[in-house]
Amino acid sequence: MPPAKKTVTAAQKAYDEIKRRITAGVLAEGAPIRQDEIAQAIGVSKIPVREALSRLESEGLVILTPNSGATVATLTMGDYLEMLDMRLALECRALELAVPNMASSDISKARQLLSAYDQAMTQEDWSDLNMSFHACLYAPANRPRLVAMIRSVQDHMGRMLRLRVSGVAGHTRSHQEHIQILDACEQGDTAQAVALLRRHIEQTQREVQGYFRHSIRESVA
């Protein structure tokens, strides 16, 4: 007998749809979230939409204002830096667990992703391939909850936000650092691979801070 399909509640359906629109950049930072439109689009009432919005507010993705409705949260420099701190903690641990378990097929797949990354021409492709490369590195850790937490941080940043970070970090520098990390993984040098990953994320933190400083100066000028 085939396993029974898991029933998706109306609130979960609304949550998934709103979160998808936010993380994909369909709903931009600061954009209003129209409950009637969401409810009609997915065929539910406004009650589960409100439940979904409350849940998303608790996750920091949505801001609910009395008598004004819901808007997509706008992330600050502090939000970016905190999420990158989370990446440091989670991803360094994941790589530490993954390196001893890496097979030649894992290395080969990661090399293919790096080749595609090197040839990509747009920030959208760089961002998506960057995520795929990091996910490939952490998969051999055999820690699905840890990997899910890493993905959750990336989802929280949202695709448009990841694009901004990818643009700040720079394609050439990121590619060279990825190669160095993967070389250390292939050599089985866990300590070196983790140290390089830490340096890679910390450099991105510094560049994000620089980006915000310049943005503030330009807005004041």
C-alpha positions in Angstrom: 0.0 0.0 0.0 1.5 3.4 -1.0 2.1 5.8 1.9 -0.7 8.3 2.5 -0.1 11.8 1.1 0.5 14.5 3.7 -2.3 17.0 3.9 -1.2 20.6 3.4 -3.3 23.0 5.5 -4.6 26.2 4.1 -2.3 28.2 6.4 0.7 26.2 5.3 -0.3 26.7 1.7 -0.5 30.4 2.2 2.8 30.5 4.1 4.6 28.6 1.4 3.3 30.9 -1.4 4.1 34.1 0.4 7.5 32.9 1.4 8.2 31.8 -2.2 7.3 35.3 -3.5 9.5 37.0 -1.0 12.6 34.7 -1.4 12.3 34.8 -5.2 12.1 38.5 -5.2 8.6 38.7 -6.6 7.7 40.7 -3.5 10.5 43.2 -3.0 11.7 44.7 0.3 9.1 47.1 1.6 6.4 46.0 -0.8 2.9 45.6 0.5 1.5 42.1 0.8 -2.1 42.2 -0.4 -4.0 39.5 1.5 -7.0 39.5 -0.8 -4.8 38.8 -3.8 -2.9 36.0 -2.1 -6.1 34.4 -0.8 -7.6 34.5 -4.3 -4.5 33.2 -6.0 -4.2 30.1 -3.9 -7.9 29.5 -3.3 -8.2 30.1 0.5 -9.9 32.5 2.8 -8.1 35.5 4.4 -7.9 33.8 7.8 -5.1 31.3 6.8 -3.3 34.1 5.0 -3.3 36.1 8.2 -2.0 33.1 10.1 0.8 32.7 7.5 1.7 36.4 7.8 2.0 36.1 11.6 4.3 33.1 11.2 6.4 35.0 8.7 6.5 38.0 11.0 8.0 35.8 13.7 10.7 34.7 11.2 11.6 38.3 10.4 10.4 38.2 6.8 7.2 40.3 7.2 6.2 43.4 9.2 2.6 43.7 10.4 1.4 47.2 11.2 -2.0 47.8 12.8 -4.5 49.4 10.4 -1.9 49.4 7.6 -1.5 45.7 6.8 1.6 43.7 6.0 4.8 44.6 4.1 8.0 42.7 3.3 10.7 43.4 5.8 13.6 45.5 4.8 16.9 44.1 5.9 19.6 46.3 7.4 23.3 46.0 7.4 23.0 44.5 10.9 20.6 41.8 9.5 23.1 40.9 6.8 26.0 40.7 9.2 24.0 38.5 11.6 23.0 36.1 8.9 26.6 35.9 7.7 27.6 35.2 11.4 25.1 32.3 11.2 26.7 31.1 8.0 30.1 31.1 9.7 28.9 28.9 12.5 26.7 26.5 10.5 28.7 26.1 7.3 32.1 25.8 9.0 30.7 23.0 11.1 29.0 21.3 8.1 32.2 21.4 6.1 34.2 20.0 9.1 31.9 17.0 9.1 31.7 16.7 5.4 35.4 16.6 4.3 36.2 13.2 5.8 33.2 11.7 4.0 33.8 13.2 0.6 34.0 10.8 -2.3 35.5 11.4 -5.7 32.0 11.9 -7.2 31.4 14.7 -4.7 34.5 16.5 -5.8 33.7 15.9 -9.4 30.2 17.4 -9.0 31.6 20.4 -7.2 34.2 21.0 -10.0 31.4 20.9 -12.5 29.5 23.6 -10.6 32.6 25.7 -10.4 33.1 25.4 -14.1 29.6 26.6 -14.7 30.1 29.4 -12.2 33.2 30.6 -14.0 31.4 30.7 -17.3 28.2 32.3 -16.0 27.5 35.8 -17.2 24.8 37.2 -14.8 24.6 37.8 -11.1 21.5 35.6 -11.0 23.4 32.6 -12.3 26.4 33.4 -10.0 24.1 33.5 -7.0 22.3 30.3 -7.8 25.5 28.4 -8.7 27.1 29.7 -5.5 24.3 28.2 -3.5 24.5 24.9 -5.4 28.3 24.7 -4.9 28.1 25.2 -1.1 25.2 22.7 -0.8 27.3 20.2 -2.7 30.2 20.7 -0.2 28.0 20.2 2.8 25.9 17.2 1.6 28.5 14.5 2.6 28.2 15.7 6.3 25.1 13.6 6.5 23.4 16.1 8.7 20.1 16.9 7.0 18.9 19.2 9.8 22.1 21.2 9.8 22.0 21.5 6.0 18.3 22.6 6.2 19.3 25.3 8.7 21.9 26.6 6.3 19.3 26.6 3.5 16.9 28.4 5.8 19.5 31.2 6.3 19.9 31.5 2.5 16.1 31.6 2.1 15.8 34.3 4.8 18.2 36.5 2.8 16.0 36.0 -0.2 17.1 35.7 -3.9 17.3 39.5 -4.4 19.3 39.9 -1.3 21.7 37.1 -2.2 22.1 38.9 -5.6 23.2 42.0 -3.8 25.7 40.1 -1.6 27.0 38.2 -4.7 27.5 41.5 -6.5 29.4 42.9 -3.5 31.6 39.9 -3.1 32.7 39.9 -6.7 32.7 37.0 -9.2 36.5 36.6 -9.7 37.5 36.6 -6.0 34.7 34.3 -5.0 35.6 31.8 -7.8 39.3 31.7 -6.8 38.4 31.2 -3.1 35.9 28.4 -4.1 38.7 26.6 -6.0 41.0 26.9 -3.0 38.4 25.5 -0.6 37.6 22.6 -3.0 41.3 21.8 -3.4 41.7 21.5 0.3 38.6 19.2 0.5 40.1 17.0 -2.3 43.3 16.7 -0.3 41.4 15.7 2.8 42.8 18.7 4.7 39.8 19.5 6.9 41.4 22.2 8.9 42.6 24.1 5.9 39.3 23.8 4.1 37.4 25.1 7.1 39.9 28.0 7.6 39.5 29.0 3.9 35.7 28.9 4.2 35.8 31.0 7.3 38.1 33.6 5.5 35.8 33.5 2.5 32.6 34.4 4.5 34.4 36.9 6.7 35.7 38.7 3.6 32.1 38.9 2.3 31.1 40.4 5.7 33.7 43.2 5.3 32.6 43.9 1.7 28.9 44.1 2.8 29.8 46.6 5.4 31.7 48.6 2.8 28.8 48.5 0.5 26.4 49.9 3.1 28.9 52.6 4.1 29.2 53.8 0.5 25.4 53.6 0.0 24.9 55.8 3.0 27.4 58.4 1.7 25.7 58.4 -1.7 22.3 58.9 -0.2 23.5 61.8 1.9 25.4 63.5 -0.9 
